[in-house]
Structure formats: structure tokens, C-alpha cells
Amino acid sequence: MTEQQWCVMSNSKTQAKILMLDRYRMRRLVDGNFYDTLQATPGVSLVVFTSLGCASCRAWKEVLKEYLSINTDIVIYEVDAHESMALANEYEIFHLPALFLFKEGAYHCELNCEANLDKIHQAITRLLQGPAEEEP
């Protein structure tokens, strides 16, 4: 069932709003579901390592939510680096936020650019045209 069909069938305006907003929300990953979730995600995924007290992380998350509203062909996942320290160590996280691109569930590369819609889109497009890098 498509989102539009579900919205038509739903009698509740609240349920319809929640469904539509869910498309623009970053989804959470933790140690236990990280690899399985990414492998089951078709297309391009962006994984963002954040922390609750990180001001730069909050700014990036706002920009990425806006990016999701414009670019529906990408899934963005958030990992709390303090809750998932094993993943943060595995990906050699030294600064937050840290962003990583995955393609068809496989690691592609790290994303480094300004927290700006155009810069993010240009960087993702450019990086996806290049070869995948070795996972940290």
C-alpha cells in the first residue's frame, strides 16, 4: 500500500500527518541493528554519528531533516555515539558529527562538507560517482 492510499483510507488526520512526517525523520540505529538495517536498506543511506550535547550535531540534524524533505531517494540514520560506543570505535569517530555514505547496504565513504543543502547534495552526488572506499 502506498502512502497516498494509506492516507485516503485513514479516518484520522493525525495518523496521516504522522505517516507523511515519518518520511522526513532520521531513523535511529544502535549496535544491535546497525548492519542488518543497513543491509536491508536499498539505495543510498547516510549514517550520522551524533551526541545529545553536541551543538554542531543539532545544527546538522536540522539541515539533514530539510534535505530529506527535498531528496526522498536517501535514507538518513542517526547513531548516538555515546550509546553505541562500539560502533563509534569501529568507525574511528574522533569528532561529531561524523557522516558516512552507504550504497545498497555497503559502506561507500565518509562525507565531509558544509552543513548546507547545496553542498551536501553536491558532495553526495560526487562521492557516489567515485569508487567505494575501504570501511574503517
C-alpha positions as CSV (number, residue, x, y, z in Angstrom):
1,M,0.0,0.0,0.0
2,T,1.4,3.4,-0.9
3,E,1.5,6.4,1.5
4,Q,-1.3,8.1,-0.5
5,Q,-3.5,5.0,-0.4
6,W,-3.0,4.7,3.4
7,C,-3.8,8.4,3.9
8,V,-7.1,8.1,1.9
9,M,-8.1,5.0,3.9
10,S,-7.2,6.6,7.2
11,N,-10.0,8.3,9.1
12,S,-7.6,10.0,11.3
13,K,-5.8,13.2,10.2
14,T,-3.3,12.7,12.9
15,Q,-2.3,9.2,11.5
16,A,-1.9,10.7,8.1
17,K,0.3,13.5,9.4
18,I,2.5,11.1,11.3
19,L,3.0,8.9,8.2
20,M,3.9,11.9,6.0
21,L,6.3,13.3,8.6
22,D,8.0,9.9,9.0
23,R,9.4,10.2,5.5
24,Y,11.4,13.3,6.7
25,R,12.6,11.9,10.0
26,M,16.0,10.5,10.7
27,R,15.9,6.9,11.9
28,R,17.9,5.6,14.8
29,L,20.4,2.8,14.7
30,V,22.2,1.1,17.6
31,D,24.8,-1.6,17.9
32,G,22.3,-4.4,17.7
33,N,20.6,-3.4,14.4
34,F,23.2,-1.4,12.6
35,Y,24.4,-3.9,10.0
36,D,21.2,-5.7,9.5
37,T,19.2,-2.5,9.0
38,L,21.8,-1.0,6.5
39,Q,22.0,-4.3,4.5
40,A,18.2,-4.3,4.2
41,T,18.1,-0.7,3.0
42,P,18.1,-0.3,-0.8
43,G,19.7,2.6,-2.5
44,V,21.7,5.3,-0.7
45,S,21.9,5.7,3.1
46,L,23.6,8.3,5.2
47,V,24.7,7.4,8.7
48,V,25.2,10.3,11.1
49,F,27.0,9.8,14.4
50,T,25.8,12.4,16.9
51,S,25.7,13.1,20.6
52,L,23.0,14.6,22.7
53,G,25.2,17.6,24.0
54,C,26.7,18.3,20.6
55,A,25.6,21.7,19.2
56,S,27.1,21.0,15.7
57,C,25.1,17.8,15.7
58,R,21.9,19.6,16.4
59,A,22.6,22.1,13.5
60,W,23.5,19.2,11.1
61,K,20.3,17.3,12.1
62,E,18.1,20.3,11.2
63,V,19.8,20.7,7.8
64,L,19.5,17.0,7.2
65,K,15.8,17.0,8.0
66,E,15.3,19.7,5.4
67,Y,17.5,17.7,3.0
68,L,15.1,14.7,3.5
69,S,12.1,16.8,2.6
70,I,13.7,17.7,-0.8
71,N,15.5,14.4,-1.5
72,T,13.3,11.4,-0.9
73,D,15.7,8.9,-2.5
74,I,18.0,8.8,0.5
75,V,17.5,7.3,4.0
76,I,19.3,9.0,6.9
77,Y,20.1,7.1,10.0
78,E,21.3,8.6,13.3
79,V,23.7,6.8,15.7
80,D,24.2,8.2,19.2
81,A,28.0,7.8,19.6
82,H,27.7,7.6,23.4
83,E,25.1,4.9,23.4
84,S,26.8,2.9,20.6
85,M,30.4,3.3,21.6
86,A,31.5,0.0,19.9
87,L,30.3,1.4,16.5
88,A,31.9,4.8,17.2
89,N,35.2,3.0,17.9
90,E,34.8,0.7,14.9
91,Y,34.3,3.8,12.6
92,E,37.2,5.6,14.4
93,I,35.0,8.6,15.3
94,F,37.1,11.4,16.7
95,H,34.7,14.3,16.1
96,L,31.0,14.7,15.9
97,P,29.0,14.8,13.9
98,A,30.6,12.1,11.6
99,L,28.8,11.2,8.4
100,F,29.2,8.1,6.3
101,L,27.6,7.1,3.0
102,F,26.3,3.6,2.3
103,K,25.2,2.3,-1.0
104,E,22.9,-0.8,-1.3
105,G,23.8,-1.6,2.3
106,A,27.6,-1.5,1.9
107,Y,30.0,1.2,3.1
108,H,30.9,3.7,0.4
109,C,32.8,6.5,2.1
110,E,32.9,9.3,4.7
111,L,31.1,12.5,3.9
112,N,32.9,15.8,4.7
113,C,31.2,19.0,3.6
114,E,29.5,22.1,4.9
115,A,26.1,21.8,6.6
116,N,24.4,23.4,3.6
117,L,21.8,21.8,1.4
118,D,23.5,22.5,-1.9
119,K,27.0,21.5,-0.6
120,I,25.5,18.2,0.9
121,H,23.8,17.3,-2.4
122,Q,26.9,18.1,-4.5
123,A,29.2,16.1,-2.2
124,I,26.9,13.1,-2.1
125,T,26.5,13.1,-5.9
126,R,30.2,13.5,-6.5
127,L,31.2,10.8,-3.9
128,L,28.6,8.3,-5.3
129,Q,30.1,8.6,-8.8
130,G,33.5,7.5,-7.4
131,P,34.6,4.1,-6.2
132,A,33.7,2.8,-2.8
133,E,36.4,3.2,-0.1
134,E,37.6,0.6,2.4
135,E,35.4,0.5,5.5
136,P,37.3,1.8,8.6
